[in-house]
Amino acid sequence: MLNSKCKKAASVILAVKLSLVLAVFSADAKLTLAPQFDSNMLLQRDTVNTVQGYADSHERIKISMDGVQLQSLEVQQGAFEFTLPVTAAGGPHTLSLQTQSQMIVLDNILFGDLWLASGQSNMEYTLGTLGSDYQSEIASANLPQIRQFRVARHAAYQEPLTRVAKGQWLIAQGEALREFSAVGYFFAKHLQEKTGVPIGIINNAYAGARIQAWLSEQALAAYPRELALIQRNKVASNIKQLVASDKDQQQQWQQELAANDLGLRNGWSSAQLKDDQWPQLSMPGYWTNQGQETFSGSMWFRRSFNVSAEQTTQSASLELGRIVDQDEVYINGQLVGSTPYQYPQRVYALNSGVLKPGLNQISVRIVSHNAKKSGFVPAKPYQVRFDDSHIPLSGLWRYQVGYRMSRPLPKPQFKTNEQPSVFYNAMLAPLARTQLKGVIWYQGESNAKDPAVYQLLFPAMITQWRTLFAQPKLPFLYVQLANFLDAQDDPSIAGWADIRAAQTSGLALPNTAMVSAIDLGEWNDIHPKDKASVGKRLANAALKTHYNQANVVYQGPLLTCAERVSDNAIKVHSALSPSVFLPLAISGPDHKVQGFAISNDNLNYHWVEGDLQQNYVLLKVENANKITHVSYAWQSNPARANLSNSHKLPAYPAKLTVSSSCQNTNE
């Protein structure tokens, strides 16, 4: 292993280097390294690491670490690679590559544990995402032992690539924190605190991605629809034609709406408009919930608010929660922001001079893409925020229909994040020679409508990734989807419960762990803000399962068996172990366990309360001999569910067949 004595000679290199990575991406460079090999990188400790690059011509390269020559390598034109010796956790180190005409120097390198963070938007969601609650973390954190490499979004339709398109290593300090995956950052932060080992995150996620996008063509061989899409996409002109057609159709729809929109034609964004005869609706809320019809088209909303002279001298932003689907926002006639689709938080910076002392006017043009719920999403912040105060915007708003379209916005025929194999090819396969400590995964929302397929593809994906990285025991930790959507009174409506059940298929493989987020979601947002708790739970799973910290708890109760114990009682047992679980607990004032439902046909379910015992829940029911199934938290948003352990980790959702006896209970 390398030791600190080698570092003395590093000053010679550092004194002569011209930049952090001299000429790596210069047009005249003879050598280039793959983007993931750069200054500030973190490599996996205690193993051999492979470094990859490309030579324009025949070269002899002298490779040194901390000023000590490791090897002399002769390469031909094309791709080349070399290995670095096994190195213990720590740093910083310096790596240099020298030819007759070129010097490449990578400095501030750490060795530690490198985790791949992948999935879709809830993993990609950064600390600096608009509307996030992590400004104080960004302002205060200074964690040079934590690094992130962000793989740039890219799609490849032909075959797996040999290198990622681009990327950048960042250190967890200052403004760079805005670009960190929020889940990845809090995972790394907790892990580094508990182990003292430098932690690196490869942020390799893509918003809206189906799981099929992260699997190779070979892995999808049993799925004709996916193979047909892959073959179609291999013809570049097919993609070009579909994208152009989508653009034309959507532009035509938007242009027709704009041409007929009474608000755009008659200046409804103006501060001088007389709107006192307009009807009123209470906002935030969906207009369809207040007696208005659903339609595709535009609706205008207006209201006034008072601003003090002092507030006009402060920095200000406008927070409009979330809006379904599309919005344009004006203050005093000036356009201050717009968002073309429903999911992002609406936070618009207000430039100096937009607000004036006294009465101000806000106008919001909302475009509904489809005839469904549209408007201001409830239970979100709606306000003008200043340095030390805010002006609430909830309450009565004036409204008028701009224009009703005769058809919905055309659905796109081609969306990159829905195409099979594209991210495997472009963002994953190029990292195949990377040595990893493990994977963290947060995905499933885009596959929620097809849980049966997900149940098969998820373990297949884990297996393929382990093969790709040549690490058959590669740890794979993942998040069971958070609660989302309106809470349903009918326990028979499963919704997202089925995709959560499909996610458990990963646990059939060794070296996997699943953490629950069933208590961390938001009914009105597919992107819940609390990424810190998710990251910490994943870190605790890693500490427990792969860092040998036996006292760490990362799971809530796991309901394993429903036992009919009498004509009017069913026991629901929890798999409990002193090293894994703590005694059951419930939240709420009535000391009853909520969230259970019973059925005699596995179709129609009815709520039932439970009594909490040490390691089981007792359900008192009539005609227990007729009950065939018991479910718990088996809904998209199981708002009633209140079972947890004393660490406040929620019980996993469960659907159990009632039996006459249960084996291996821990009572």
N, C-alpha and C positions, 0 to 999 in steps of 0.2 A: 504493500500500500504506500501511497505517497504520504510524506509527513511535512511538518512545518519547516524543516531545514531547507527544503527545495525552494521556499518562497524568496530567499535572499537574492537569488539571481533574477527574480522576476522584475526587479526595478530596472534592469538593463533594457528589457523589452518595453516596459511601460514608458521609459524615458524617450524612446525613439518612435513609439507608435503615433501615427498621424490622426487616428480616430478610434472609436470603440471597436469598429470592425473595418479596418482599412481596406477599401476597394472591394469589399465583398460583392456589392451590387453595382460596381462601376461598369460602364459599357466597355472599358478596356481591360477588365480583369480577366486573367487566365484561369483563375480558380474561383469557384463560388461554393458556398455551403448551403445545404437545405435550410429553409427559413427557420426551422426550430433549433438550429445551432447558431447561437448568437450570444453576445454579451448579456449578462444577467440571467442566463439560463440556469435551470436546476436539472441535474441528472440523477438517476436512481443510484442510491448508495449501495455498497457491498455487492456489486455485480459488475460484469463487463458491459460497457456501453459502446454502441456502434455509432460513429459519426459518418454522415454521408455528404458527398459533394459532387461537383462536376468540374472537369478540366476541359479547356478549349483545345489543348494540345498535349503532347507528351511532356511530362514534367517530373522532376524529382523533388519531393516535398520533405522538408525536415520538420518533424512534429515534436513540440516541446510542451511540457506542463510545468508551470512555475519555474521556468528557466532551465529545466532539466530535460535534455533530449530523450524522447521516448523511442523514436524510431525514425528511419529514413525510408520513405515510400516512393517507389517509382510507379507512375500511373500513365495510362494512355488516354487519348481523347475519349471523353464520355464520362459516365458515372464512376465514381470511386468511393471507397469507404475504408475506414480504419477503426480500430478499437482502442479504447482507453482502459487502463488497468483498473482493477477493483480498488475502489476508494471509499474510505469511511465517511460518515456524515460530517459535514462541516464546510469550511471555506472562509473567505473567498479564494478561488484559484484563477489562474490565467492559463489559457491555451493559445498556442501560436502555431501557425503554419507558414513556413518560409520556403520560397523558391528563389531562383536566381534574380527574378525581377519583381517579386511581390511578397509582402508580409501581411498576413491576416492575424489579428490579435483579438481574442475574445476574453474579456475580463469580468470580474465579479461573478464567477461561476460558483454555485453551491452544489453539494451533493447531499441528498436527503431522500425523501419519499415522494414519488411522482404519481399523481392520481389523474386519471382521465375523467373529466366531467362532461357527460353527454346527455342527449335527449332533445327536448323541444323548448319552448319559450320559458317555462318556469325554471329551467336550468340556465338558459341564456340570459335571463333577466339580470341586469347589472345593478350594482349599488347606486349608480347614477341615473337609473331609469326615472323618467319624469313621474312624479307622484310617489316615489319611494320615501321611506322614513329614515334614511340612513345618512343624512347630511352631517350629523354630529359624529358619526363613525368616520366619515371621510375626512372631516376636519381634524380629528384627534388621533387616528390610528397611524402608527409608524412601526411597521412590522417588516423589516428587511429580510427576515428569514422566511417570508412567504412570497412566492412568485406565481405569476400566471402567464401562460402562453395562449394567446387567443388565435385559434385557427380561423382564418378569414372565411366567411361564407363563400361556398363555391359548389357547383354541381358539374358532374361529368357523366355523359350519357353513353359513351362508347365502351369504355373499359376502365379498370382501376388505374389511377395515376401513380407515378413513382415519387412525386413530391407535392406537398401542399402548395396552393397558389401563393399564399403569403401568410404572414403572422408576425406577432411581436411579443417579446418577453417584457413583462412589467413587474415592478417591485411594489409591494403593498404599502405605499406611503403617498401622501399628497393627492394631487388630482388624478394620478394614475388609478387610484382606487375606483373611480367612477366606471372604469371599464371592466372591473372584475365581476365575474359571475357572483351574484349575491349568495346563492347556496354554496357555491364552491369556496368563496371567501370565508364564510362562517364555519364551514367544514374544516378548512385549513387552519383557521385561527384556533379553534378548539383543540384540534389535533396537535398543533404545534405547542400550545400551552401545556398539554398533558404529557407530551413525549419529549419536548426539547429538541426534536429533530426538525431541520428545515423541511418545509412542505411546498411542493409545486403542484399547480393545477393546470391541466390542458383543457381550456374551455372550448369544447368541440360540439356545440349544440346549434340547432337551427329551429327557429320558431315555426310552429305548425307542422313539423315533420311527422309523417307516419312512420311506424317502425319499419315498414317495408323499405324506406329510403336508406336505412342503415344496414341492410342485408345485401349480399352479393347476388348476382344473377343466378349462380349455381344454387344458392340457398333457397331461392324462390322457384326452383324447377317444378315443384308440385302445384304451382298456382298459375293456371293458364292466363287469367286476366293480367296478372303482373308481368308475365313473360311477353304478352302481346304489347303492353305499354313499353317495355324495354326495347323490343324490336322496332316499334314505331319511333321511339326517341333516338335510335341510332341513326336515323336519317335526318340530318340537320334541317333540311328544308321543311320537314313535317312540323318540327317545333316552331320554326320561323313563321309558318303559315298559321298555326294555331294561336300563337302569341299576337300576331297581327290582327287576326280575326277577333280575338277577345278585345283588343284595344279599340278596334273600330266599333264594335257593337256597344261597348261601354261608353265610348265617347259620344256616339249617336244618342244614346239614352240621356246622358248628362246634358248634351246640347239641346235636345228637345225640351227637357225639364227647364233649363235655364231660359230658353226662348219664351216659354209660356208662364214662367214664374211671376206672379203679380208683384211679389216683393222686390224682385230684381228690376222689374219694369217700372215700378212706382216708388222706388227709393225707401223701402221700409227699414233700411238700416240708418236712416237719417235721424239725427238728434231732434230735428224740428218737426218730425212727423207727428200729427195729432192722432193718437191712438186711444183716446178716452172712450170711444164707442166700441172698441174691440171687446169681445168676451174674455173671461178670465178662467184660468186653471191654476190649481195648486201644484207647485213644483218644489223639489224634484218629484218625478213620477212619470209613468207612461200615460200618454193621452188616452190610450185605449182603456185604461182602468178608470177613466173619469167620464165615460159616456160617449167618447168620440170614436168614430169608426176607424178601422185599420185601412191603410191604403199605402201604395207606393207613391212617393212624391215628396213635396216639401211642406213644412209647417214653420211659421215664423213665431218667435216668442220675444216679448219686450218687457222691460221694467226699468225703473229709475232707482238711483241710490245716491245718497249724499256723502261727499268726501270733504274732510276738513282741509284747511289751508296747510296745516302741518303735514298731513298725510301725503299731499301732492309733492312734498319735498323728499319723500322716502322712496326706496325701491319698492316696487309693487308687482304682484303677479295675480292672475285670475285663475281660480281653481273651479272647474266645472265637472268634477267627478268623472263619470263616463257618460257618453251620449250614444244612443242607438239611432241611426247608424253613422251618419256623416254630419259634420257641422262646419259652419263658418260663423265667426263671432266678431261683432263690431261693437266698439265703444265710442260713443259720440261721433258715429259715422265712419270711424277708422277701422279697417280690418286688422284685428290683433292676433288672429290665429285660426287655423282650420285643421281638421283631421279627417282623412277619407274613409275610415272604417271604425268599428265600434270598440275595439279592445283597449287601445291606449288610454291612460289617464289624461284628462284635459288640464294641462297646466301651461298657461300662456303668460310669458313675460310682458309687462306693460312698459313701454318706453316712456321716457320723460316727455311730458306734454300731452300724453293721451288723456290723463285725468285732469279735471279742473276743480277748483274749489266750488262747493255747492252741489247742485243737481247734475248728475251724470246719467247717460242713457246707455243701456246695453241691449243689443239686438242679436238674437241667435237664429240662424237659419238651419233647421234640422232636415236632413234628407233621409227618408225611410226607403231603404232599398227593396224591401219586401213588405207585403201586407201582413205585418206581425206587430208585436209590442215595439213601440218606438217612443223616444223621448229622453228625459233626463233620468238616468238610473238612480233609484232611491238609495238612501243610506250611504251616500258619498258626500264629501265636502263640496259645498257650493258657496264660494266666498271670494272677496277681493282681499288678499293678504298683504300686509305691510310689515315693516320691521318689528313693530311691537303691538300690532293690533290687526283686526280684520273686520270686514263688513259682510254680514251674512246676506246671501241672495235667495234663500229659501222663502217660500210664501207665494203670493198670488202674482202671476205673470199674465200679461195680455197676449192673445194669440190670434192668428189668422192662417188659413190654408193658403199656401202659395200656389200650388198646382197639384192636381191628382193625375198621375200617369195611368195609362190604360194597361200597363204591364210592369212587372218587376224589373229591376236591374238584371240584365242577362248574367247568368252564372258563367264564370270563366271555364273554358274547355281545358285549359292547361295551367296548372299551378306547380311551380318548381318543387315545393315542399311535399307534394303528394306523389311525386314520381318515384318508382321503385329503383333502388340501388344507387341513386345519384350521389348521396352523401357518403355511402360506403366507398364508392369509387374515388371521390374527390377529397374527402376530409378525413377518412379513417384509414384506408389502405396505404396511403403514403407514409403513415406513422408505424407501419408494421414492424420495423426493426427497433422501435422504442421499447426500452425496458420500463415497466410500470410496477408500482406497488399495488394498484387496484383500479377499479372503475366505480364511479358513482353515477347513477342514472335517474332521471326524472322525466318521464314521458308516458303517454297513454291517452291523453285527452283527444288526440286526433284519431285514435282507434276505438273510441268509446262506442261507436255504433256497430262494431263487429268483434265482440269479445271472444267468440269461438275461434276465430282465426288468430287473434292475439295470443290466446292460450297456447297455441302451437308454435307461433313464431317467436315468442319471447325466449323460451329456453333454447330454441334453435339459434337465436341471435347470440346469446351468451356463449354457447358452445363454439359458434363460428369465430367470435372475437378472441376467445382463448386460443383457438387454432391460429388465427392471424398473427397474434403476438407471440406465438410459440410459448405460451405460459398456460399449461392445461389446468392449473389450480388458481388462476388469476382471481383474486377476490372481486366479487360483484355485489355492490350494495345499492339498493334502490328504494324509491319512495312510492308507497301506495297512495293513489290520488286523493287529494284533499276534498272535503265537502264543498259542494257547489250546487247552484240552482235553487229554486224555491223549495222550501220544505213542504212535503206532501202529507196530507192528513191520512191518506190511504196507504197502509204499509205494504200493499200488494204491488205498488209501483216501484220497481227495482231501480230503473235508471242506471246511474253509474256504478251501482253495486256490482253489476255483472262484469264490468271491466276491471274493477278491483279484485274480484274473484279470479279473473283470468291472470292478473298480475302474480297471484300466489304460485303460478306454475313455475316461476323461477326458483322457488324454494326446493323443488325436487332435485336440483343440482347442488353438489357440494360447494362450499365456500361462497354461499350467497346469504344475504340478509335483507330483510324488508322492514322499513320503518313506516309507521302510520302518520298520516297528516290529516286524519279524519276530523280533527278538532282545530285545525289551523287555517282552514279555508274561509272564504267569504261567499255567501250565497249569490252575490251580485257581481262577482269578478272571477274569471277563470285564472287570473294572475294574483293570488293572495299576496299581501305585502310581507307577511311574516316569513321571511326566508331565513332569519337567524335561527329560529327553532328547528326548521327543517335541516339546516346545515349541522346544527349541534347534535340532532338525533342520528344523522348519518355518521358523524364523527364518533359518537358513543358506540354505534354499531361496529365501527372499525376498531376502536379501542378494545371492545369486548371480544370480538371474533378474530382479530389479527394482530393485536398488540398485547394480548395476554393480560389485560387488566380485568381480573375476574369480578371485581366489585362494581363494575359499571353496569348500569341498567339502560337499555335502549328500547325495550319492548313493553307494551301493556299486556293485559290478560289475553290469552289465546283460548277462546272457547272451543272445546274439543268434542263434547259429547252431551246429548240431551237424554236423560234417563227417566223413564216413567217409574215413579216410586210408589204411587198409589192411584186410586181412581180420580183423585183431584189434585195431584201434584206432580210436577216435573222438575228434576234437578238438572241444571245446566252447569257442567263442570268446566273448570279452567285448568289448563296445563300450567302448573306452578312448580317452581323449583327455587330454593333459597338463593341459588346463584344467578337466576334469571329474573324471576318475578318477585314482587312484594305482595303482601295481602291485598285483596280487592278493596276498592273504595268507590264511593259514588259522590257525585256533585249534586247540589240542589238541596232545598230546605226540607223536602218531605221524606227523606230517608228511604225512598222507594227507588228501585232500579227501573229506569225507563228505557225504551228503545227496543224491547222484545216484542215479537209478534208470533202468533201461532196459526197453524193451518191444518185442515184435514185433507187437503188435496194438492198442496204445493202451488196453488194458484191464487186462492183467496185467503188473505191473511187478516188477522184482527189483533189489535194492540192488547198487551197484557202487562201488568206491573209485576215486578219481582221483589223478593225479600233477600237481602244480602246476608250471606253466611261467610265463614272464613275463606273458603276456597271454592265456593259455588254460589249460584243464584237459584232460589227456590221460586218456581212459578206455580201459583195456586190457580187451577183451572177446573172447570166442570168437564166431566166425561173425558178425562185424560186419555183413556184408552182409544178415543177416536182421533186424537191429535197425532198427525204423522210428521210434522215439520215444525221447527222453531227457528226463527231468524232473529238476528240482532244487528241493528244499524244497517239494514239492508235497503238503503235508499241513496239517491244522489246526494242529498243533504240531510243526514239523519240527526235533525236538530234535537230530538228527544233523548238521544243516547247520552248516558251519563256515567257509564261504568269505566273505571280506570284503576290504576294501582296508586300507591302512596307517593309515587314520583309524578303523578298527574299525567301519566302516559295512558292514552285511551285504549280500551279493548278493541281488538281487531274486529271488523264486521264478520259475521258468521251466518251460515245457513246449515242447520243440522237436521238429520233424520232422527226422529225419536226412536229409542231402543229400550228394551227391557232391562238392560244392564250396561254398565260402562266399566271397562278394564283400565287398570293402571292409573287410577285417580290418585291425587296427592292429598288425601284428607286424613 
